[in-house]
Every structure is written in structure tokens, then in C-alpha cells.
């Protein structure tokens, strides 16, 4: 398969939040890899995403306006259109925000369990 990425992606395991509309609706996700131009994000399989989302990655302190390029099962490929710095919070808020939501915790626990038995 031909890799058409313009910049190399780093494999990561970050908790993220996808803002899906102007009214403030969000859903938790897991960022699987990321680069300057895009990311692969894992969502709940039943989740419906619009063509454009606002992806916030607290660990990176960044928020991205992104366009959905592809979807396979519960993974979505996003191309970043605009990058902005996430709003500044106190020191404890990013950690708490990055670990909220059952989907993110469940995905990380499942990955850790898989690594133990490999």
C-alpha cells in the first residue's frame, strides 16, 4: 500500500477529545499516531463523526480543526486544517481531562493488557 503522507507520523497513545458540533458536543477518543499534518484516531465503533471535527489532545497542549479523510471500523484518519494552542488551564486540569471518559480508559487498559501477554 502506498503511503501518501507528507510528514512521518509518531506512534502514540494519547487520550483526546473530538468536538463534533458548534453546540459543544464532544466524544472521547484515543490518538494512535500523529504528525504535523494529521492523526489516526480510535473511537467507539458506533460513533458518528461529521466531516470536520475539533480534535483536542491535552497531552500535546494543542487543538486541531481537522477533516475526516478515511474511516475503517473504529479508526478514523484526520487531516489537520488548522492548529491552535489549547486553552491554558491550571496544572491539574489537563491530567484530569485526559483521563476522563470510559472509552479512553477502557482502550488504554485493553492495550496494556495486550502488551503484558505478548
C-alpha positions as CSV (number, residue, x, y, z in Angstrom):
1,X,0.0,0.0,0.0
2,X,1.3,3.4,-1.0
3,X,1.9,5.8,1.9
4,X,0.9,9.3,0.8
5,X,1.7,11.1,4.0
6,X,3.7,14.3,3.6
7,X,5.3,14.0,7.1
8,X,6.1,11.0,9.2
9,X,3.8,10.1,12.0
10,X,4.8,9.2,15.5
11,X,3.1,6.2,17.1
12,X,1.5,7.4,20.3
13,X,-1.3,6.5,22.8
14,X,-2.9,9.8,23.8
15,X,-6.3,10.5,25.2
16,X,-8.2,13.0,23.0
17,X,-11.5,14.8,22.8
18,X,-13.3,15.3,19.5
19,X,-15.6,18.3,19.4
20,X,-18.3,17.3,16.9
21,X,-20.5,20.4,16.6
22,X,-20.9,24.1,17.4
23,X,-23.0,23.3,20.5
24,X,-20.1,21.8,22.4
25,X,-20.9,18.1,22.0
26,X,-17.8,16.0,22.4
27,X,-16.7,12.4,22.5
28,X,-13.6,10.7,23.9
29,X,-11.1,9.1,21.6
30,X,-7.6,7.6,21.6
31,X,-5.0,9.1,19.3
32,X,-3.0,6.2,17.8
33,X,-0.5,8.2,15.7
34,X,0.1,11.9,15.0
35,X,2.1,14.2,12.8
36,X,2.2,17.8,11.8
37,X,-0.4,17.1,9.1
38,X,-2.8,14.7,10.6
39,X,-3.6,11.8,13.0
40,X,-5.2,8.4,13.3
41,X,-7.9,8.4,16.0
42,X,-9.7,5.4,17.5
43,X,-13.4,6.0,18.5
44,X,-16.3,4.0,19.8
45,X,-17.3,1.9,16.8
46,X,-20.9,3.2,16.9
47,X,-19.8,6.9,16.9
48,X,-20.9,9.1,14.0
49,X,-18.5,11.8,13.1
50,X,-19.1,14.8,10.8
51,X,-16.7,15.7,8.0
52,X,-14.9,18.3,10.2
53,X,-14.1,17.9,13.9
54,X,-12.1,19.8,16.5
55,X,-9.6,17.4,18.0
56,X,-8.0,18.4,21.3
57,X,-5.0,16.5,22.6
58,X,-4.4,17.7,26.2
59,X,-1.0,15.9,26.4
60,X,0.3,18.0,23.5
61,X,-1.5,21.1,24.6
62,X,-3.0,21.6,21.2
63,X,-6.3,21.7,19.5
64,X,-6.7,21.0,15.7
65,X,-9.5,21.7,13.3
66,X,-9.4,18.5,11.2
67,X,-11.2,17.0,8.2
68,X,-12.0,13.2,8.1
69,X,-10.2,11.6,5.3
70,X,-11.0,7.9,5.8
71,X,-12.7,5.5,8.2
72,X,-12.1,1.8,8.8
73,X,-14.2,0.2,11.6
74,X,-13.4,2.2,14.7
75,X,-10.4,4.1,13.3
76,X,-10.5,7.5,11.5
77,X,-7.8,9.3,9.6
78,X,-7.9,13.1,10.1
79,X,-6.0,15.7,8.1
80,X,-5.3,18.9,10.1
81,X,-6.6,22.1,8.6
82,X,-5.7,24.5,11.4
83,X,-3.6,24.0,14.6
84,X,-4.1,26.2,17.7
85,X,-2.9,26.1,21.3
86,X,-5.4,24.6,23.7
87,X,-6.7,27.0,26.3
88,X,-4.5,27.3,29.3
89,X,-5.8,25.7,32.5
90,X,-4.3,25.1,35.9
91,X,-1.8,22.3,36.2
92,X,-4.2,19.7,37.4
93,X,-6.9,20.2,34.7
94,X,-5.1,18.7,31.6
95,X,-4.3,15.4,33.5
96,X,-7.9,15.1,34.7
97,X,-9.3,16.0,31.3
98,X,-7.0,13.4,29.6
99,X,-8.3,10.6,31.7
100,X,-12.0,11.2,31.8
101,X,-14.4,9.1,29.8
102,X,-14.8,5.4,29.9
103,X,-13.8,4.8,26.3
104,X,-10.3,6.2,26.7
105,X,-9.7,4.4,29.9
106,X,-11.1,1.1,28.5
107,X,-8.9,1.4,25.4
108,X,-5.7,2.1,27.3
109,X,-6.4,-0.7,29.8
110,X,-7.0,-3.2,26.9
111,X,-3.8,-2.1,25.2
112,X,-1.8,-2.5,28.4
113,X,-3.3,-6.0,28.9
114,X,-2.4,-7.0,25.4
115,X,1.2,-5.8,25.9
116,X,1.6,-7.9,29.0
117,X,0.8,-11.1,27.3
118,X,2.8,-10.6,24.1
